[in-house]
Structure formats: structure tokens, C-alpha cells
Amino acid sequence: MESAVKMLNFWAGLGYAFAMKKNVRIWDRLLRFFFGVFMMAWGFAGGPTWAYFGVYFLATGSWGYCAFYSLLNYQPFADE
């Protein structure tokens, strides 16, 4: 089992284990997730093409990591 974990770490992290730090608070994650579900449903129901950006909100809500927060150097967990 340990060798399988090492192999996964190698392929996933190119030789080291990569842990993505969360930078989205729980209330923000919930809002992003439900907004993403709403936007995707609207897109599938015949809404505008830009409604498919709901995928971004679903992903950031699910993973708890926002790339734009990193670009803006916004750190919501800095006080903890």
C-alpha cells in the first residue's frame, strides 16, 4: 500500500506530495457552490453561453481554492 501511495505522489506531484492550501471560507464555498449549480442549470436550460462560467464557481466551491484570491494576495485565513 505504501508503494502505491508513493507512486501516486510521484505522478500527481512530480516526486513530492502537493497539498493545495484552502483560501476560501466555508460561507464563501457554499455561496460559490450553489451559485455555480444555478448558473450551470440556467446554461443547460437555454440561458446565455456565459452561464457556463458556473463551472468555475462549482470548482472553487468544491475545492476551497480560488486562483483569483491568490493573484490578488487575499488571505482570508491570515488572522488564524
C-alpha positions as CSV (number, residue, x, y, z in Angstrom):
1,M,0.0,0.0,0.0
2,E,2.8,2.4,0.8
3,S,4.4,1.9,-2.6
4,A,1.1,2.7,-4.3
5,V,0.9,6.0,-2.3
6,K,4.5,6.9,-3.3
7,M,3.7,6.2,-6.9
8,L,0.6,8.4,-6.8
9,N,2.5,11.1,-5.1
10,F,5.2,10.9,-7.8
11,W,2.7,11.2,-10.7
12,A,0.4,13.7,-9.1
13,G,3.1,15.9,-7.5
14,L,6.1,15.1,-9.7
15,G,8.0,13.5,-6.9
16,Y,6.6,15.2,-3.9
17,A,3.2,15.4,-2.2
18,F,1.3,18.5,-3.1
19,A,-1.3,19.9,-0.7
20,M,-3.3,22.8,-2.0
21,K,-4.0,25.3,0.7
22,K,-7.6,26.4,1.0
23,N,-8.2,30.1,0.7
24,V,-12.0,30.3,0.6
25,R,-14.0,30.4,3.8
26,I,-16.9,28.0,4.3
27,W,-19.7,30.5,3.7
28,D,-17.9,31.6,0.5
29,R,-17.7,28.0,-0.6
30,L,-21.4,27.4,0.0
31,L,-22.3,30.5,-2.0
32,R,-20.0,29.7,-4.8
33,F,-21.3,26.1,-5.0
34,F,-25.0,27.0,-5.1
35,F,-24.4,29.9,-7.5
36,G,-22.4,27.5,-9.7
37,V,-25.2,25.0,-9.7
38,F,-27.7,27.7,-10.5
39,M,-25.6,29.1,-13.4
40,M,-25.0,25.7,-14.9
41,A,-28.7,24.8,-14.7
42,W,-29.5,28.1,-16.4
43,G,-27.0,27.4,-19.1
44,F,-28.3,23.9,-19.7
45,A,-31.9,25.2,-19.8
46,G,-31.1,27.5,-22.7
47,G,-29.6,30.5,-20.9
48,P,-26.8,32.6,-22.3
49,T,-23.5,31.0,-23.1
50,W,-21.6,32.8,-20.3
51,A,-23.8,31.0,-17.8
52,Y,-21.3,28.0,-18.3
53,F,-18.8,30.0,-16.2
54,G,-20.7,28.3,-13.4
55,V,-18.1,25.5,-13.8
56,Y,-15.6,27.9,-12.2
57,F,-17.8,28.6,-9.2
58,L,-18.6,24.9,-8.8
59,A,-14.8,24.0,-8.9
60,T,-13.8,26.8,-6.4
61,G,-16.7,26.0,-4.1
62,S,-15.8,22.3,-4.1
63,W,-12.1,22.6,-3.8
64,G,-12.0,25.6,-1.5
65,Y,-9.2,27.3,-3.6
66,C,-9.7,30.4,-5.6
67,A,-6.9,31.4,-8.1
68,F,-8.1,35.0,-8.2
69,Y,-7.7,35.3,-4.4
70,S,-4.1,34.1,-4.9
71,L,-3.5,36.6,-7.7
72,L,-4.8,39.4,-5.5
73,N,-2.9,38.1,-2.5
74,Y,-6.1,37.9,-0.5
75,Q,-5.6,35.7,2.5
76,P,-8.9,35.1,4.5
77,F,-7.2,32.8,7.0
78,A,-4.2,35.1,7.8
79,D,-5.8,36.0,11.2
80,E,-6.0,32.4,12.4
